[in-house]
Amino acid sequence: NQSAHLQDIANTLGKEAFDSLLTQFYAEMNQTLVDLEKETSLENVAILSHKASGSAAVFSANALREALISVENAAKSKNWEQTTHAINKLPATWDETKILLRKIK
């Protein structure tokens, strides 16, 4: 389960290192959401969402990872409507993910 996996990482790294990585992940995801909303190139949307989905995987943020993969796949299929729809779902998924991540301390 996500909580156990993250707690293992936190215990292995130590609280300070884990908190630093988590802070970096928050900043990266917040910036990615801003960038995706403004991006005008489907190729760049695919690149941004692919990179962010890898980061989400590190933190076992599975719902967020899946949402980002949906964005990437829609962008790769060259479908702006699907891509925009997938991007619009990200903020809610990110909010849910942050709630789960805050439980790890």
N, C-alpha and C positions, 0 to 999 in steps of 0.2 A: 504494500500500500504506500501511497505517496508520503504520508506523514512519517512512517517508519523509515523509508528510504532517506528522506531529508534529515531526519533526526540522526541517522547513521552518518551522513555526510557532515553534519554540524559537529557531532562528537569526534569524528576523525580529524577534521580541520581545526577544530577549536572555535569557540564562539566568535572571537574577533575576526578571524579569517572568513568564516562563513557569513557573518554579517556584512563584511566588506564585499564579498561576491554577490550577496543578495542585493545590496545597495546598487552595485554596478548593473545587475540584471534589471532592477526596477528602472533605472535611468535609461538603459538600452531599450526596454520595452516601451516606455513612455515616449521616447524619441521616435521609435519605429512607428508607433500608431500615428503620430503627427506626420511623419514622412509619408506613410502610406496614403493618408487622406489627401495630401498635396501632389502626390506623384502623378505624372502624365504619361509615363512610359510603362507599358505592361511588362516589358523585360525587367525594368528596375523594380517593379512591384514584386515580381517573382524572386528576384535576388534578395530584396529586403526581407520578404516573408520567409524565404528559405533559411537565411541566417538567423532570424529570430526564432524559428521553430527549433533549430539546433540548440539555442540557448534555453528554450523552454524545456527541451528534453533533459538537459543537465539537471534541472530542478524538478523533474518528474511532473511538470505542469502539463499533464496529458491533454486536458480539454483545450488549453491554449495552443498547444502544439498542433492538435488536430485542426483547430480553427485557422491557424497560420498555414497549414498544409492546404486547406481548402482555398485560401487566398492564392497561394502559389499555383495550385493546379488550375484555377480559373484564369489566372493571368497567362499561364503557359498555353491555355486553350484559346487565347486571344479573344476572350469574351468579356468586354467591359462591364456589361450588365451583371453577370455572375460575380465578377471580381469586386465590383462596388458593393454588391449585396454581402459578399463574404467579409469585406473590409468593415462594413457597417455593423457586423456582429462582434467584431473584436473588442470594442470597449467593454461591453457587458461581460464577456468571457475573461478579459483581463481583470476586471473588478472582482469577479468570483475567485480568480486565481490568487489575487492579493490577499483576500480573506483567508484562504487556505494557507498561504505562505506565512501569514502573521502568527499562525498557531504554532509555528516551529520556533522555539526559543530555548 
